[in-house]
Amino acid sequence: MNAIPPLSAQVVVVTGAARGVGASLARTLARRGAKVALLGLEPDELKAVAAQCGAAATSWEVDVTDLDALGDAARRIKEHYGRIDTVVANAGIAIGGPVADSDHRAFSRVIEVNLLGSVATARAFLPALVESRGYLLQIASLAALTPAPLMSAYCASKSGVEAFAHSLRAEVAYQGVKVGVGYLSWTDTDMVRGADEDTVLKQMRTRLPWPANKTYPLEPAVERIAAGIARRSAHVYAQAWLRGMQPVRWLLPSLIAAVGSRDVARIAPQLAATAASRLRAVGAGGAADTAVRGGRSGAVD
């Protein structure tokens, strides 16, 4: 078995790197010596993060749902650095609220960015990862481990990327490529803060059982993800307690159906009265996605 190169010898690509988990992870990896290539839709934000990551960092404006553009970026990044060792598929957006009240295009966009964007990322970068015998980390979520009412688009997309990564792992192992899945609970990012601006959704979230009802600080979560990347782990848990969810995840759909249905019924009038406020993706990243889609499709962190 080939030894894992230290992060200081690696070129790492991070999608959705303009803000949130992606930006923080890029800075953390750069502090550990990695050369980082940052992908996203917001060029000014990407350049600012790249500047914080040192002279070897680069930024690339690219849409993760555009396979041709991703393929071109992958070729250019490899030409620039000579190799690509690790790719972190992090780009994602979210909407909240009942399916019946959601805008179908916004719902579909979550699936397109989070799931199909991850598939396109893998397609574009796998040739380079095969060459380097590298590592692909797919960022999933607590939402992949348990369903949640009012989050059906996000849960579907994150369950999808988890299954995709597990399937891909078996396909590329013989080529020396390792594949991991990263799990995060509610973490202090623009996306989560944006979701909390909706008082009804925040009220619903605070009624989740501990420890799922907390928002966790970003930096410790990212440090755990970076450590998982250094080990090329099959499973990476940004909050330690998430590991304990794996053995009991089969129980959660029935539990959520029983408890969640009562909570949704209780707040149904409030949800109906505020439905028009939930027709777009949440947070600053969601706003950037909406703005870019005025001219073309896009994906952000």
C-alpha positions in Angstrom: 0.0 0.0 0.0 1.3 3.4 -0.9 2.1 5.8 1.9 -0.1 8.8 2.2 1.9 12.0 1.3 1.9 14.7 4.0 -0.4 17.6 3.5 2.7 19.8 2.9 3.3 17.8 -0.3 -0.2 17.9 -1.6 -2.3 20.0 -4.0 -5.8 20.1 -2.7 -8.9 21.4 -4.6 -11.8 22.7 -2.6 -15.2 23.5 -4.3 -17.5 26.0 -2.7 -14.5 27.7 -1.2 -15.7 31.4 -1.2 -17.1 31.2 2.3 -18.1 28.9 5.1 -16.7 25.4 5.5 -14.9 25.6 2.1 -13.1 28.8 2.9 -12.1 27.8 6.4 -10.9 24.4 5.2 -8.8 26.0 2.5 -7.1 28.2 5.1 -6.6 25.3 7.5 -5.0 23.1 4.8 -2.8 26.0 3.7 -1.6 26.5 7.2 -0.6 22.8 7.2 1.5 23.4 4.1 -0.9 22.3 1.3 -1.2 24.1 -2.0 -4.9 24.9 -2.4 -7.0 25.6 -5.5 -10.3 27.3 -4.6 -13.3 26.8 -6.8 -16.6 28.7 -6.6 -18.8 31.4 -8.1 -17.8 34.5 -6.3 -14.5 35.7 -7.7 -13.8 38.5 -5.3 -14.5 36.3 -2.2 -12.4 33.5 -3.7 -9.5 35.8 -4.4 -9.7 37.1 -0.8 -9.6 33.6 0.6 -6.8 32.6 -1.7 -4.8 35.6 -0.5 -5.2 34.3 3.0 -3.9 30.9 1.9 -0.5 32.1 0.7 1.3 32.7 -2.5 0.8 29.1 -3.8 -3.0 29.3 -3.6 -5.1 29.9 -6.6 -8.8 30.7 -7.2 -11.0 29.6 -10.1 -14.4 30.8 -10.9 -16.4 27.8 -12.0 -19.9 26.3 -11.8 -19.9 22.8 -10.3 -23.0 21.9 -12.4 -21.1 22.7 -15.6 -19.1 19.6 -16.4 -17.3 21.1 -19.3 -16.2 24.1 -17.2 -15.1 21.8 -14.4 -13.2 19.6 -16.8 -11.4 22.7 -18.1 -10.6 23.9 -14.6 -9.3 20.4 -13.7 -6.9 20.5 -16.6 -5.7 24.0 -15.9 -5.2 23.3 -12.2 -3.1 20.2 -13.0 -1.1 22.2 -15.6 -0.5 24.9 -13.0 0.6 22.6 -10.1 1.7 19.5 -12.0 -0.6 17.2 -10.0 -3.8 17.1 -7.9 -3.7 14.9 -4.8 -7.0 15.6 -3.0 -10.4 17.0 -4.1 -13.0 18.2 -1.5 -16.5 18.3 -3.0 -18.0 20.8 -0.7 -20.2 23.1 -2.8 -23.8 23.2 -1.7 -27.0 25.2 -1.1 -30.2 24.7 0.9 -33.8 25.6 1.1 -36.3 25.1 3.9 -40.0 24.6 4.3 -42.7 22.1 3.3 -42.4 20.5 -0.1 -46.0 21.6 -1.0 -45.0 25.3 -0.5 -41.6 25.1 -2.1 -40.8 26.4 -5.6 -40.1 23.4 -7.7 -37.2 25.1 -9.5 -35.5 26.0 -6.2 -36.0 22.5 -4.9 -34.6 21.0 -8.0 -31.6 23.4 -7.9 -30.6 22.0 -4.5 -30.4 18.6 -6.0 -28.6 19.9 -9.1 -25.9 21.7 -7.1 -25.4 19.4 -4.1 -25.8 16.0 -5.8 -25.2 16.4 -9.5 -22.5 19.0 -8.9 -20.7 16.5 -6.8 -21.0 13.9 -9.5 -19.6 16.4 -12.0 -16.8 17.2 -9.6 -15.8 13.6 -9.4 -16.0 13.1 -13.1 -13.8 16.1 -13.8 -11.1 15.4 -11.3 -10.9 11.6 -11.2 -8.4 11.3 -14.1 -5.9 13.5 -12.0 -6.7 11.5 -8.8 -6.1 8.2 -10.6 -2.7 9.5 -11.8 -1.7 10.7 -8.2 -3.5 7.8 -6.4 -5.3 10.5 -4.5 -8.3 11.1 -2.4 -11.8 12.5 -2.9 -13.7 13.7 0.1 -17.4 14.2 -0.4 -18.9 16.6 2.2 -22.3 15.2 3.3 -24.2 16.2 6.5 -26.2 15.0 9.5 -28.9 15.3 6.9 -27.5 12.2 5.2 -27.9 10.2 8.5 -31.4 11.3 9.5 -34.4 12.7 7.7 -35.8 16.0 8.8 -39.1 17.6 8.0 -38.9 20.9 6.2 -35.5 19.9 4.8 -36.5 17.4 2.2 -34.4 18.8 -0.6 -31.3 19.1 1.4 -31.7 15.7 3.0 -32.4 14.1 -0.3 -29.3 15.7 -1.8 -27.0 14.8 1.1 -28.3 11.2 1.3 -27.6 11.1 -2.4 -24.0 12.3 -2.2 -23.3 9.8 0.7 -24.6 6.9 -1.4 -22.7 8.2 -4.5 -19.4 8.4 -2.6 -19.8 4.9 -1.1 -20.6 3.5 -4.5 -17.7 5.3 -6.1 -15.3 4.1 -3.4 -15.7 0.5 -4.6 -15.3 1.5 -8.3 -12.0 3.4 -8.0 -10.2 1.5 -5.1 -8.3 -0.8 -7.5 -6.9 2.4 -9.2 -5.5 3.5 -5.9 -8.0 6.3 -5.3 -9.6 6.6 -1.8 -13.0 8.1 -1.3 -14.3 9.6 2.0 -17.6 11.1 3.3 -17.6 14.0 5.6 -20.5 14.6 8.1 -21.3 17.9 9.8 -24.1 18.8 12.1 -25.4 22.4 12.3 -22.2 24.5 12.0 -21.8 28.2 12.2 -21.7 29.2 8.6 -23.5 31.7 6.4 -25.9 28.9 5.3 -26.9 28.0 8.9 -27.1 31.7 9.9 -29.3 32.3 6.8 -31.6 29.5 7.8 -31.9 30.8 11.3 -33.1 34.1 9.9 -36.4 32.2 9.3 -37.9 32.3 12.8 -40.2 29.4 12.1 -37.5 27.1 10.9 -35.2 28.2 13.8 -38.0 27.4 16.2 -38.4 23.9 14.7 -34.6 23.3 14.9 -34.3 24.3 18.5 -36.9 21.5 19.3 -34.6 18.8 18.0 -33.1 16.5 20.6 -29.7 17.3 22.1 -27.1 17.4 20.6 -28.6 18.0 17.2 -30.3 21.2 18.3 -27.0 23.1 18.8 -25.0 25.2 16.3 -21.3 24.2 16.6 -18.3 26.5 16.0 -16.8 26.3 12.6 -13.0 26.1 13.3 -13.0 22.9 15.4 -15.2 21.2 12.9 -12.9 22.2 10.1 -9.9 21.0 12.1 -11.5 17.6 12.3 -12.2 17.5 8.6 -8.6 18.5 7.8 -7.3 15.7 10.1 -9.6 13.2 8.2 -8.1 14.5 4.9 -4.6 13.9 6.2 -5.5 10.3 7.1 -7.6 9.8 3.9 -10.4 8.5 6.1 -13.5 6.7 4.7 -15.6 8.6 7.2 -14.9 12.0 8.6 -17.0 13.4 11.5 -16.8 17.2 12.0 -18.5 16.7 15.4 -17.4 13.6 17.3 -20.9 12.6 18.4 -22.0 12.1 14.8 -20.0 8.8 14.7 -22.5 7.4 17.2 -25.4 8.1 14.9 -24.2 5.4 12.4 -25.3 2.4 14.4 -28.8 3.8 15.2 -29.6 5.5 11.9 -32.0 2.8 11.0 -34.2 3.9 13.9 -34.4 7.5 13.0 -37.0 7.6 10.1 -39.7 6.1 12.3 -38.7 8.4 15.3 -38.7 11.5 13.2 -42.0 10.6 11.6 -43.6 10.3 15.0 -42.1 13.4 16.6 -41.7 15.6 13.6 -45.3 15.2 12.5 -46.5 16.7 15.7 -44.2 19.7 15.5 -45.1 20.4 11.9 -48.8 20.3 12.7 -48.2 22.8 15.5 -46.4 25.3 13.4 -48.4 24.7 10.1 -50.3 28.0 10.3 -47.0 29.9 10.7 -45.4 28.0 7.9 -48.4 28.8 5.6 -48.3 32.5 6.5 -44.6 32.8 5.7 -44.3 30.5 2.7 -43.5 33.2 0.3 -40.2 34.0 2.2 -38.8 30.5 1.5 -38.7 30.4 -2.3 -34.9 30.8 -2.6 -31.8 29.2 -1.2 -30.8 30.5 2.3 -27.8 32.5 3.3 -25.2 34.6 1.4 -24.2 31.6 -0.7 -27.8 31.0 -1.7 -28.1 34.6 -2.7 -25.0 34.4 -4.8 -26.4 31.3 -6.6 -29.7 33.1 -7.3 -27.8 36.1 -8.7 -25.6 34.0 -10.9 -28.5 32.1 -12.2 -29.9 35.3 -13.6 -27.3 34.9 -16.3 -26.3 31.2 -16.1 -26.4 28.3 -13.6 -24.1 28.3 -10.6 -23.1 26.7 -7.4 -21.7 28.0 -4.2 -20.7 26.8 -0.7 
